[in-house]
Amino acid sequence: MYGQFARAEELGQPRDGAITLADIATALDAAVREVVPPRSGSPTPIRSVSLAETTDLTSPFPSSPPADLVLPVGATSTDVTAWLRGLPTRPAAELPVALMVKEDIAAADLRFAATAAGLALIVVDKMARWDLLLASIHRRLDRAHSHDGEPPGSGANAAFTDLAELASVIADGAGGMVTIERPDSSMLAYSPSDGTADGLRERAILGRVAPEDSMVLLGAWGVVKQIQNTRKVVAVPAHDELGMRPRLVTGIHSPSGQFIGSIWVQEGANGFSPDAETVVRGGASAAARVLTRELEAPSASELMLQRVFGERGGIDAGTASAFLGLPTLDDAALLGIALPGSAAAPSAGERGATGGAGVASIAKMLRLHVGAFAPQARFVLLGDRAYVLLPNLPAGDRLAEWAEMLVAKFDASGARSPAAPATPMRIAIVSPVAGFEQISEARAEADRVLDAIDGSSTRVTSLTQSRTSVLLREAFTLLGAHADLFDPRIATLRAYDDRHGAELVASLRGYVDTGFNAREAARLLGVHPNTLRYRLQRAQELTGFDLGRPEDRLLVSLQLELAARANPGVSPG
């Protein structure tokens, strides 16, 4: 119930500030259907919020300190009602002060139980997304905390750092209701509504996709093209059939001219102000400064995915399930994908960092192909590798076949590029992944496989298929970390070759690689078998190896491979 993302206190960020039910209703705007105050009618301060799963509601003990506001995720009306009726038996310190439920479970029994327990009740639209609701409430709490206890005059700074605050300021100045959106039209921030919000705005706030007919209309009017390519403020007229009120819209552009978002202002109850266009234009400039500071920082959803895949400390299964909208994984698989790029492999630290522009561009195209194959897939880019969680795969999903087609597609794309990548795409498949707790382990397994097949001809594989390569690589990595395990006799042979051009090391390596078959090794080396036998005898005289003994053969094999891996650019001869 109180996972790592549930309460800021658990992350070492205590919140002293409090918000009211009215603050929450304002923050959630069109998502709120009803607010029922507590029976006492007294103000209800909210200082913390958490998600609760069904198992948390039915457990006799909370898994960590309770929150003031509880959001039950995936719970039925019966479960929530039973939990409410059991609250009087709990210590006062564990009792919440408010409950938020979706309208489809807000039955009469639940409402009565909430009132009897002395809780305020917030009912939200059944289509509202819990992750967006929780994020909006946390932003309000953060703002209350940052302003709590400040002396008069403190923090006097005209710079915007919060897009929600900026949206409210633009709305006040322009006489309308503001949404600030990403280039893909997903919501970044919005101002409070005044009761005249139309359907487009409500859908955007709830996190739903804008109606296709309205987007077609805006495209036909040239609105999208104008805001992408100019800094003009475009007036969009009303459309009665679509229930769309007039709007002012402008693009947000970075200093270099890149389109990084947009501002939409729906006309308010009293119409636009006389200087609305000026306010909107200035708002776009302020938003650009905020967004350009955030372009290199991962989004909240990206951070959540990074945690799910084992970065930044991980996360508990219940919170991950709620944020990602995946109640179950069922038959899931994980893909680790080494993206096409330079031949130099990154260090472990670099792998956790944000990839370069070239890698990011490839990853965006890869994300499209993944989404087409599995719409529920969750995708994250970490360094030069992408990781994909594929939940709820149908029987006979032909995942390996699709992965082979994918690397072929990117091979063809690279071949058409004037700067073809030095390393091709490689994919490691981990299946099954039974639960969220296994995702970080599955990622580690994928990394083991990708490291093992680096530089080989293998393109799509799994640990089961490549276990020999994986274990050998890891064994040689362990051996290579100990200088005292390098046999100096191999260095003696190499020094002799350097002085005399004798090719003893190459001959020995060819003999080992052919399973100690002198005739086959001589054929591959292009020498007479007697010449090879002479070289092998000379190598034994110089080193003391006895190639007739199994243990010496094993040691020579290990040492030659260890030397080759320690000096990958050095010819064996």
Buried (B, 14 or more C-beta within 10 A) or exposed (E): BBBBBBBBBBEEEEBEBBBBBEBBBBBBBBBBBEBBBBEEEEEBBBBBBBBBBBEBBEEEEBBEEBBBBBBBBBBBBEBBBBBBBBBEEBEEEEBBBBBBBBEEBBBEBBBEBBBEBBBBBBBBBEBBBBBBBBBBBBBBBBBBBBEEEEEEEEEEEEEBEBBBBBBBBBBBBBBBBBBBBBBEBEBBBBBBBBEBBBBBBBBBBBBEEBBEEBBEBBEEBEBBEBBEEEBEBBEBEEBEEBEBBBBBBBBBBBEEEEBBBBBBBBBBEEEBBEEBBEBBBBBBEBBBBBBBEEEEEBEBBEBBBBBBBBBBEBBBBBBBBBBBEBEEBEBBBBBBBBBBBEEEBBEEEBBBEBBEEBBEEBBEEBBEEBEEBBEBBBBBBBBBBBBBBBBBBEEEBEBBEBBBEBBEBBBEBBEEEEEEBEBBBBBBBBBBBEEBEBBBEBBEBBBBBBBBBBEEEBBBBBBEBBBEBBEEBEEBEEBBEEEEEBBEBBEBBBEBBEEEEBBBBBBBBBBBBBEBEBEBBBBBBEBEBEBBBBBBEBBBEBBEBEBEEEEBBEBBBBBBBBBBBEEEEEEBB
